[in-house]
């Protein structure tokens, strides 16, 4: 096996001009797959970011919750029932719903109101809300927004005011990392959120709970589902994944980016396949000589597949550093691109499989090998 790869690498080096298009095609394909999927993950991070950044193990909402930002009001009376579960250490209420932000100039912007407890250890409050910001949010009508949304909201910074549902709100602080593709995130206290969203005194969007042992959360969730089928109960991980998948599969933006990633894979596969096919065809006389000398066709096939894998590996080595460089460039433009380890592993696996499939398609030429080729 080592002999195949060593000889194949030597061949690629001496015939590098012939194989260069295939290497570049693989690199471009891997780059497109990683960046398109990374952009997709970053784009729809907004759907679950409040769940991911909260400290709760369990989320309980209204019936048929499809995404964390699409919940319906439920009665706060269920809070005691959730808190009474043996595994639950602490439970609290949480408000989250979309509404409209009225800019100072009269314009309207979609926003997400997020109301949580503010005391130390609160489950719904994101870590970015520092003790200072939480103190400021105790004021009625006080809100905190992401600094990247200031232009959309029509405000310049701390101290500016706007309107939501006829109620005056005042920006008392700024945070980073919560820019939403479907509206700005507006953080506030529970009482402020109830007023802005026009919730009743005992209405909430979710009930949050922390378990003494986080590993027991799935059992509590299943028990709550069985006892209260009119509600939706999830572990934090389940709700996060459900929210992202909803926006990925139910929106045109998600399907478009996914389609673009597939197109990149197909184009790379076609170019790589044609490159390997042409390289194999150009060396058909050499393979005929080897066959005439008694080298089995199977060994020559192994050499072609080894060359295909080397083309894939070199393409990946070229593409991954470039992917991280482009990710950094996207960050400077305030565009979120996520490249987790599982995505990179998947990209490598898919790209190598594509290169190997291209090599298999080139093996068709070896069937034409016969000593008579040398006489032509």
ZIBELLIN-V520249 format. One record per backbone hydrogen bond with DSSP energy under -0.5 kcal/mol. CO is the residue of the C=O (numbers start at 1). NH is the residue of the N-H. E is the energy in kcal/mol with one decimal. If there is no record, write none. Layout:
# ZIBELLIN-V520249
CO,NH,E ; CO,NH,E
This chain:
# ZIBELLIN-V520249
1,5,-1.9 ; 2,6,-2.6 ; 3,7,-2.6 ; 4,8,-2.7 ; 5,9,-2.3 ; 6,10,-1.9 ; 7,11,-2.3 ; 8,12,-2.4 ; 9,13,-1.9 ; 10,14,-2.1 ; 11,15,-2.0 ; 13,16,-1.1 ; 15,18,-0.8 ; 15,19,-1.7 ; 16,20,-1.5 ; 19,23,-2.1 ; 20,24,-2.7 ; 21,25,-2.2 ; 22,26,-2.4 ; 23,27,-2.5 ; 24,28,-2.7 ; 25,29,-2.4 ; 26,30,-2.8 ; 27,31,-2.4 ; 28,32,-2.6 ; 29,33,-2.4 ; 30,34,-2.5 ; 31,35,-2.7 ; 32,36,-2.7 ; 33,37,-2.2 ; 34,38,-2.5 ; 35,39,-2.9 ; 36,40,-2.0 ; 37,41,-2.6 ; 38,42,-2.5 ; 38,338,-2.1 ; 39,43,-2.8 ; 40,44,-1.9 ; 42,45,-0.9 ; 43,46,-0.6 ; 44,47,-0.9 ; 45,48,-1.3 ; 45,49,-1.0 ; 48,52,-3.0 ; 49,53,-2.2 ; 50,54,-0.9 ; 53,127,-0.6 ; 57,236,-1.7 ; 58,209,-1.7 ; 59,234,-2.7 ; 60,207,-2.3 ; 61,232,-2.1 ; 62,65,-0.6 ; 67,70,-2.2 ; 68,71,-0.6 ; 72,62,-0.5 ; 74,204,-2.4 ; 75,78,-1.3 ; 76,79,-2.0 ; 77,80,-0.6 ; 77,81,-0.6 ; 78,82,-2.1 ; 79,83,-2.8 ; 80,84,-1.4 ; 82,85,-1.4 ; 85,88,-1.6 ; 87,212,-2.5 ; 90,210,-2.8 ; 92,208,-2.9 ; 94,205,-1.6 ; 94,206,-2.6 ; 95,115,-2.7 ; 97,113,-2.6 ; 99,111,-2.4 ; 100,102,-0.5 ; 101,103,-0.7 ; 101,109,-2.4 ; 102,163,-1.8 ; 103,106,-2.2 ; 107,103,-2.9 ; 109,101,-3.6 ; 110,184,-1.3 ; 111,99,-2.3 ; 111,113,-0.5 ; 112,186,-3.4 ; 113,97,-1.7 ; 113,115,-0.5 ; 114,188,-2.4 ; 115,95,-2.7 ; 116,190,-0.8 ; 119,122,-1.9 ; 123,55,-3.0 ; 123,56,-0.5 ; 126,129,-2.0 ; 128,130,-1.3 ; 130,134,-2.6 ; 131,135,-1.9 ; 132,136,-1.9 ; 133,137,-2.2 ; 134,138,-0.6 ; 135,138,-0.8 ; 136,139,-1.5 ; 139,142,-1.9 ; 141,170,-2.5 ; 143,172,-2.8 ; 143,173,-0.7 ; 144,187,-2.8 ; 145,175,-1.9 ; 146,149,-1.9 ; 147,150,-1.1 ; 149,153,-2.2 ; 150,154,-0.9 ; 150,155,-1.9 ; 151,154,-0.6 ; 157,160,-1.8 ; 160,171,-2.7 ; 162,169,-2.1 ; 163,102,-3.5 ; 164,167,-2.0 ; 167,164,-2.6 ; 169,162,-2.1 ; 170,143,-2.5 ; 170,172,-0.6 ; 171,159,-3.4 ; 173,145,-1.6 ; 175,147,-2.5 ; 178,185,-0.5 ; 180,183,-1.0 ; 184,112,-3.4 ; 184,186,-0.5 ; 185,146,-0.6 ; 185,187,-0.6 ; 186,114,-3.1 ; 187,144,-2.2 ; 188,116,-1.7 ; 189,193,-2.5 ; 190,194,-2.4 ; 191,195,-1.8 ; 192,196,-2.5 ; 193,197,-2.5 ; 194,198,-0.8 ; 194,199,-1.8 ; 200,203,-1.7 ; 202,76,-3.3 ; 204,74,-3.1 ; 206,94,-1.7 ; 207,60,-2.1 ; 208,92,-2.2 ; 209,57,-2.5 ; 209,58,-2.0 ; 210,89,-3.2 ; 210,90,-1.5 ; 212,214,-0.5 ; 213,216,-2.7 ; 214,217,-1.5 ; 216,219,-0.6 ; 216,220,-1.8 ; 217,221,-2.6 ; 218,222,-2.3 ; 219,223,-2.1 ; 220,224,-2.4 ; 221,225,-2.3 ; 222,226,-2.1 ; 223,227,-2.0 ; 224,228,-2.6 ; 228,231,-2.0 ; 232,61,-3.2 ; 234,59,-2.9 ; 235,239,-2.4 ; 236,240,-2.1 ; 237,241,-2.3 ; 238,242,-2.6 ; 239,243,-2.3 ; 240,244,-2.0 ; 241,245,-2.5 ; 242,246,-1.9 ; 243,247,-1.8 ; 244,248,-2.0 ; 245,249,-2.7 ; 246,250,-2.2 ; 251,255,-1.7 ; 252,256,-2.5 ; 253,257,-2.2 ; 254,258,-2.1 ; 255,259,-2.4 ; 256,260,-2.1 ; 257,261,-1.9 ; 258,262,-1.8 ; 259,263,-2.4 ; 260,264,-2.2 ; 261,265,-1.8 ; 262,266,-2.6 ; 263,267,-2.8 ; 264,268,-2.1 ; 265,269,-2.3 ; 266,270,-2.5 ; 267,271,-2.5 ; 268,272,-2.5 ; 269,273,-2.5 ; 270,274,-2.5 ; 271,275,-2.3 ; 272,276,-2.6 ; 273,277,-2.4 ; 274,278,-2.6 ; 275,279,-2.4 ; 276,280,-2.4 ; 277,281,-2.5 ; 278,282,-2.3 ; 279,283,-1.0 ; 281,284,-1.5 ; 283,287,-2.1 ; 284,288,-2.1 ; 285,289,-2.1 ; 286,290,-2.2 ; 287,291,-2.4 ; 288,292,-2.5 ; 289,293,-1.7 ; 290,295,-2.9 ; 291,294,-1.5 ; 296,299,-0.5 ; 296,300,-1.5 ; 297,301,-2.5 ; 298,302,-2.0 ; 299,303,-1.8 ; 300,304,-2.0 ; 301,305,-2.3 ; 302,306,-2.1 ; 303,307,-2.3 ; 304,308,-2.1 ; 305,309,-2.3 ; 306,310,-2.2 ; 307,311,-2.4 ; 308,312,-2.3 ; 309,313,-2.8 ; 310,314,-2.8 ; 311,315,-2.1 ; 312,316,-2.1 ; 313,317,-2.3 ; 314,318,-1.9 ; 315,319,-1.8 ; 316,320,-2.4 ; 317,321,-0.7 ; 318,322,-0.8 ; 319,323,-2.3 ; 320,324,-2.0 ; 321,325,-2.0 ; 322,326,-2.6 ; 323,327,-2.0 ; 324,328,-2.1 ; 325,329,-2.0 ; 326,330,-2.3 ; 327,331,-2.0 ; 328,332,-1.6 ; 329,333,-0.9 ; 330,333,-0.5 ; 330,335,-3.0 ; 331,334,-1.8 ; 335,337,-0.5 ; 340,344,-2.0 ; 341,345,-2.6 ; 342,346,-2.1 ; 343,347,-2.5 ; 344,348,-2.4 ; 345,349,-2.4 ; 346,350,-2.9 ; 347,351,-2.4 ; 348,352,-2.5 ; 349,353,-2.3 ; 350,354,-2.2 ; 351,355,-2.4 ; 352,356,-2.6 ; 353,357,-2.4 ; 354,358,-2.1 ; 355,359,-2.1 ; 356,360,-2.2 ; 357,361,-1.9 ; 358,362,-1.4 ; 359,363,-0.9 ; 360,363,-0.6 ; 361,364,-1.0 ; 362,365,-1.5 ; 363,366,-1.0 ; 363,367,-0.5 ; 364,367,-1.1 ; 365,368,-2.0 ; 366,369,-1.2 ; 370,373,-2.3 ; 371,374,-1.7 ; 372,375,-1.4 ; 373,376,-1.1
